């Protein structure tokens, strides 16, 4: 029979696989940028936000902040590398204004995370206090990420069409939220649970909306329109 630790590790590994798929979801966008040698109307904001989120979760998973969180470090470390790769491609084909924006934002993010790290290590003692501060910060950023599809959901309701909301991304977000919620429940981690529990609910609502407007109320005119892209980072 599996122990709680073994079960948690298995769930965490599955979570890593699903989250890895989420991090790879913008690849078609950057392949398009590479082929056209232009960033066109694509914005770096989602990827900059994900870089910050990943850095915060990597720090949260450190043994001196929240012990036994190796799988949180691994997936967010990989995610951080992938997001920086995306931003490198963006900067390669962006104009000077776009590159300047990315550079300034990255510097600000590094300064912010460094400041959090200094405060956590110098002024807070024990993993409980450190987990509280860093966990709340991570939850705030993760909830913002999971809330980002709300704008697309509003558009779906307004247009009565799901052409603006990719099914695979909604399904992946739902599964990602569920698996990390299970991970947090096996060995209770309130900070992973809160944001990913809300993420699972958000993903479920997206799937309900998709089912309603694509099956229950199919629309005849589903012209090809580029779906809005949402980049979510994971805990």
N, C-alpha and C positions, 0 to 999 in steps of 0.2 A: 504494500500500500504506500502511496506517495505521501511524503511528509509535506507540511505546509510550505517549507522552504523550496522543496523540489517542484511543487505545483506552481509556486510563484515564479520560479525561474523559467518553467516551461511557458507559462502565460506571458512572461516578459519577453521571451525569445520570439513568440508569435507576434507580440506587439511591436517588436523591433522590425520584423519582416513587413508588417502592414504599414508601419510608419515610414519605412524605407521606400515603399511604393508611393506613398504620399509625397515624399520629398522629390521623387523622380517625375511626378506628374507634370511639372512645367517644362519638361524636356522638349516637347514639340514646339513650344513657344520659342525656345532659344535655338532650336534647329532652324526655325523660320527666320530668326534674326541673322543667324550665320549665313543662310542661303541668300538672303536679300542684302546682307552687309549693312543693315540699317535697323535701328530699334523701333522705327515707325512711331506708333502711338503708345507703345508699351511703357509702363512705368516701373521703376525699381522699388517703389514703396513696399509692396508685400514681401519682397526678398530681404530688404533692409530690416523690416520688422521681425522677420523670421530669424535673422542672424542674432538680433538682440535676445529674442526668446530662447534660442538654442544656447547662447552663452550663459544665460541665467540658469537654465536647467542643468547644464554641465556643472556649474558651480554648486547648485543645490545638491547634486549627487555625490559631491566630494565626501570622503569619509569623515572629515572634521566638521562637516555641516549636517549631512544626513547619511549615516552609515547604511551599508547593505543596499546601495542604490546603483550598483555597477551598470545594470542594464539601462538605466536612465542616462548615464554618462555616455554609453556606447552609441545609442541611437541619436542623441542630440549632438555628440561629437561628429558623427558621420553627417548628420543634417547640416551642421555648421560648415563643414568642408564643402558640401554640395551647394549650399546657398552662396558661399563665397565664390565658387566656380561660376555660378549663374551671373553674379555681379561682375566678375572679371570679363565675361563675354559681353555683358551689357556695356561696360566701360570701353571695351575694344571698339564697339561700333556706335557709341553715343557721341554727341557733340561735346564741346568743352564744358558747356553748362551742365549737362547730364553727369559727366565725370566728376565735376566739382561737387555736385550735390551728393553723389555717392560717397566721395572721399570725406566730406564734412560730416555726413551722418555716421559713417563708420567710426570716425575719430570720437564723436560725441558718445556713441554707444560703448566704445572701449573705455572711455573715461568714466561713464556711468557705472559699468560693471566693476571697474577697478575700485571706484569709490564704495560700492556696496561690499566688495571683498574686504577692503580695509576696515570699514565699520564693523563688519561681521567678525573678523578675526581679532581685531584689537579691542573692541568695546564689548563684545558679547562672549560669554563664557559658557561652554557646554553645548552639545549638539541640539538640545531642546530649544534654547533661545535662538541659536543660529538658524535652525530649521524654520522657526516661526517667521523671522524677518524675510529670509530668502524665499521661503515657500509662499508667503503672501505676495511678494513681488512677482514671482513666477505665475501664480494664479491670475493676477490682474492681467498680465500680458497674454496668457493662454485664453482667458475668457474673451478678451478683445478679439483674438484670432478666431475663436469659435463663433463669435457673434457676427463676424464679417459677412457670412452668407445671408444675413437677414435682409440686406439690400436687394439681393437677387430674389429671395423669396417674395418680397414685396412686389418686385417687377413681374414675377410669375402670376401672382394673384391679379395684378392690374391688367396684364395682357392676356390672361387665361391661356398661357402657352408656356411649355417647359423648355423651349428652345434656348432659353437663357441659363438653364441650370443643368449641367452635365450629370447624368445619372450615376456614372461610375465614380465621380468625385464625391457625390453625396453618400453613396454606399460606403466608399472607403472611409469617409469622415465618421460615419456611424459605427462601422466596425472598429475603427481606431479608438473612438471614445469608449466603446463597450469593453474592449480588451484591456485598456489601461485602467478602467474602472474596476474590473475584476482583479487586476494586479494590485490595485490599492486596497482592495477589500481583504485579500488573503492575509497580508501582513499590513494592518491598517495604516494607511498614509493619507491623512486628511487633505493634504495639499495636492497630491496627485488625484485624489478622489473628486474634489470639488470641481476643478476645471474640466476634467474628462467626463465626469458625470453629466455636467451641463452640455459638454460636447456630444455625448451620446444622445441626449434629448434633442439637441439641435439637429443632428443627423437624422434622427427618427422623424422629426417634423418635416424635414426636407423630402424624405422618402414618401411620406404620406401625401405631401403636396404634389410630388411627381406622379404618384399613382392616381390621384384624383383628376389631375388635368391631362394626363396622357392616356388613361384607361377609361375612367368614368366620364370625362368630358373632353374627348379628343377634338382637336381643332383641325379643320380641313387644311388651312393654309399654314404649313410649317416650312416657310422659306428658310434657306440656309443662312443663318446669322451666326457669327462667331460668338461662342459662349463666353461670358465673363469668367475670368479665372480667379480662383481664390487659393492662396497659398496658406496652408496651416502648418504650424509647427506642432511638435508633439512632446508630451511629457515622458 
